[in-house]
Amino acid sequence: MKILVAGIIARYPFGGVTWCSLMYLLGLRALGHEVFYIEDTGECVYDPVQNTRATDPSYGTAYIHAALEPHGLEDHWTFVNYDGSYHGRDPAFVRGFCSQADLYLNLSGGSWFWRDEYARIPRSVFIDSDPAFTQLAIAKAEPWYVAFFRQFDHLFTFGSNIGTPASPVPVGDFTWHKTWQPVTLDQWRPTCAAGRRFTTVMTWQIESFADVGGNKDAEFVKYIDLPSRTSQPFELAINGPQALLRQHGWETVPAMEVSRTPTGYRDFIHRSKAEFGVAKQTYVASNSGWFSDRTECYLASGRPALVQDTGWTAHLPSGEGLLAFSTPDEALAGIDRINSDYDFHARRAREIAREHFDAARVLPSLLNVVMR
């Protein structure tokens, strides 16, 4: 098949976001499909050099090229700027690809437009990486926003409890199929020995969906004193109150430095001993079943993960390699369990990634739903 993949690599030019789109592109290509990346959000890109939203898309377009070029995809992309100008392949090429495409896959709002060439593609899919937030926004949204989602043939979400009795999040008459972020395992084989620290990459607060839910800060404060209760060192790559966190014993580094490139993001994970991950408050309060694409990358790297339960434990194994917590005491017990037999948990981490998140498993399952 020919597949148009819309993503947000330039809109948020950081390693973790980039890997989300990149692993769809690489995973689909490995299955024998022809892929093309497009970004058409109608928004300005973020330029971390200037630390601002920039009307000049040069940073974002150079970033897309740098991310895709090592994988032989340097001429397989187009970025449509907020002013309608095309960068990368031109409009004629995009229209030509779309005229032959079999599937349009929109990841996390990689386009907020239904241009004629997208609408003519026979099958269309939206993949929701922000479960609960997305559905709550739809429930209170203006008609155009609801109509946008109605045009897709299928809707998928990383929230494994969304649309079930396990979660109170309203879905109206929309059907949300369950999926996970696909991981291309060969890209995550560690090139160095594990370090000493439990780590994560996180943003304290986000701008989007501010009117429908709570952010990570509201959950993290419940665990802020954790370093004082264990000898295990932690390091947070964080966009947030670093001075406050250091006062409570957390080692910190700016998230933007760690995540400036896909390789830098991956190297940070590989230098880690394990992940310690707290979820956004809305993911937890809604029992959404959300599971992090970042955590999947830790697991694929053979790094155990100790992450907050959002309801994902009803769908994934917990206790070996991947451990859940809902209280500080449970988090401490998880740390001790990982450290008591680290090599075993590291092996199980990689096995869980292969069993549940391998792109060679996740993507055929998604396509089976879409094509039937």
Phi, psi and omega in degrees: 000157168260128187232125173269122182246119177260131181218189187232040182297314181281326179300319176231082190280070179226157191305312184297316179295320180299315181298327179303308179291317185300321182287334170294314181298312182291320180295317179292320178297319179298334177278359177101007182269152174268126186241151174219134183261134175226148176226120190210062187271344185079009183244160175284153177280158171270129178251105183290340177292315178271350182054052181201162168286128188246134174287334175276117185274013188302318180298313183296318181290322176295325180293315178303311181300315181295327180286323186269332186301318180299344183252014178074022181246024187295337178246024181247043182206156172217138173243126177258115182287166182301335181270005178090358179283144181259140179228144191089225177289148188277171183302323181297320178295316180300314180298320179295317178296315181297326181295338179253356186287151179257336187212137173247118183244113183256112183260115172059031179078040177294343168214138174251019180241148169250071176296156185305320183292329176286318185295335181279347179295132190301326182230143182221144184222136169249134178245118184266113178263000180237062184300151186080305177302311182299312183292322177294323178293320178297320183298332181246013190277166172288159185304324183297325183290317177296317181298326178303313181288329181294338183283346179279145177287325181218143176242131178239154180217150174279001179266101189289349178254355182297131180082013178239166178297346181287343183230135181278002183297127181287137178239355180060225180261015176277144174252123180249114176279151182269140175207167173241159170299125176286140179243129175272099193301324182297335180284350188242014175293122185294143181254005181211164177289154178297147178274200184262339193259143162282132187226172165197168173243126188209156172247129184296314178218150177244157180281321187286152177061024184297338184267000184234358182190174183261152185264188184290331182302322183294332177272321188295327181300336178292340184243011190295334181268008184304318181301332180286352185250006181209156176273356181288122178283149180236154171220126179251123167271103196226141166261092187177198188282080186296320181298316179300315182293322178295327177298334181260012172096004178273130168283141184226156173214145180300129182299326182295329178290315181294324190258012185300329179225159175301322180292318179297320177298313180295320179298322179298316178297318181294331179280355184275158172275317181196170174261140165243112188236127174256142184264165172295148185302320182294323176301320183284308185298329182270358184049048189291337186079013177300141174226136191282135171297328178296315178299322177301323180290324173300311182299315180297335178274003183073028177249119180302157181229129175244103190226151184295141180281124175249013188105358181291341182293346175282351187232344183229153179291146178222136176130335180225112181082319176234118185235143180255154171216154176229355179218161175302320180297320178294324177296316179297318179297323178293321176300312181297321182294316178297314183290337183287337178207067189300314184300321178297313182293326177295318177296317180295327179301310180296321179297319179296319177300317180292321185286329190241334190238356179306128180304329180291345175258314187294314186290318175300324178297316178296314183294329177298321177292317185292322189267352184282000000 
